[in-house]
Amino acid sequence: MSNRVLCREASHAGSWYTASGPQLNAQLEGWLSQVQSTKRPARAIIAPHAGYTYCGSCAAHAYKQVDPNITRKIFILGPSHHVPLSRCALSSVDIYRTPLYDLRIDQKIYGELWKTGMFERMSLQTDEDEHSIEMHLPYTAKAMESHKDEFTIIPVLVGALSETKEQEFGKLFSKYLADPSNLFVVSSDFCHWGQRFRYSYYDESQGEIYRSIEHLDKMGMNIIEQLDPVSFSNYLKKYHNTICGRHPIGVLLNAINELQKNGMNMSFSFLNYAQSSQCRNWQDSSVSYAAGALMVH
């Protein structure tokens, strides 16, 4: 075994967000300064993973709820956009780079997860091609900057899981979710609407197309707030809403469900909803973003 430290480069810096540390820091500070910390400390957050010009201000609502004084391990669950994956995958590196500072992967937790036999390894290529986890790294680094040497990250690439697998992974992660020093970051955008996404659900009773999209998204958001994985699966089967992080969300809901069975009292609240643009005709397209936080009472 070599002792060479393996790094994942910030492959989307310079395109999806600025590669300049000072500039990125100023942007994140700007977005965070405009929102309130009403749901602190969050045990889990759901936040988008689009380019920061589209969703940076929305994501701030979730990251503002993170308490760096108690958070020591950050699990980041992101969907796989490029490789077919029927399970979950762990990174093969030690360090995730960001323009702010490097984030360290928790090899002890990785060892515990790997031992279950439920995970595969992603190649460095897959890791660097994927944006769903990377887009949370600068925000994680910013939210945690006051304790930057005192926390680790646990990135998990989540495949197209069956409902049974979502339950199994939910059960596995529930014991980590029970620990107040852990934070779960669940990476998801909401509706991808328009011909380029091959999705054009429209309920005319809602008025303009963008209102119909908002109504559809908020239906799903309300179900997530009810913390009911079965209702969420049924909603997806019925409307096929293009929520790209549906499997990470499913894993989180199942983990919460497991803890609720053991008497833990939790609540989830969405704090912001946004759309990349307002669709008014069939040629238009948009992506929706939502930010929310889970609190344990």
Disulfide bonds with the S-S distance in Angstrom:
none
